[in-house]
């Protein structure tokens, strides 16, 4: 191995690390995330369907946005975040300089972007040397959500929620039956949970009336007799003050879960208002506890002080 090649690649790794450090500082100053996306984290949000093998073909490096297992080792531009990556990175860099052909990387394709299964260092080196394409063995994860390379995890979450709301309205016609209704969530999967609540309400109504109740009838009854009263109580009890950046619909879901927990805890039936108040009180206590702990950390004397 010629010394000059080794030295050039060593300098390239040092420059890559320097770029990553400057990028991390800039991300901190601008409050923007520069992290690679975690495949498992995005799968939990998008909830893809079946997978299928797509073979080997060139893919654009700019469309690789995450990793299955090494998402903490590189930033969003696949610059190395740790010195311990140096040896492996340099071996691949040297192979690149010598024009040695390397195996195709392995990726998952999800919504039009890619997550590395194997070959993170090869992606890092290729991007550092200005390559546009890399050969990849592709396994596609089926998804009805299309993603773009510039999307953050929060962007993806918002897009999934918007998709789920459209699906909910298309399947139930709720936006036509209750024009102007407000039921917005900050986490995916909530509209499915609401549908389960409506189905439970439908069974309860059918037993109570002795006749088969339609989903549409149960949905309107659920909204008028359960959802709206809970949201009204949430506002009256000022529960949103203890849950910043959340919506009344978010709290509705959490309170329904909490209601069952409270009844089990007390061993007796609990009114809806009691459940809402208990939820608000517990979150106020938790928030106060976090605030107290924060100031204790700041103002407590060092452990070696008398």
PyMOL commands that set and color helices and strands:
alter all, ss='L'
color gray80, all
select helices_A, chain A and resi 3-30+39-46+61-63+83-97+120-128+153-172+174-177+190-209+215-236+239-242+248-266+272-299
alter helices_A, ss='H'
color red, helices_A
select strands_A, chain A and resi 37-38+51-60+64-67+105-110+113-118+133-141
alter strands_A, ss='S'
color yellow, strands_A
deselect
rebuild
show_as cartoon
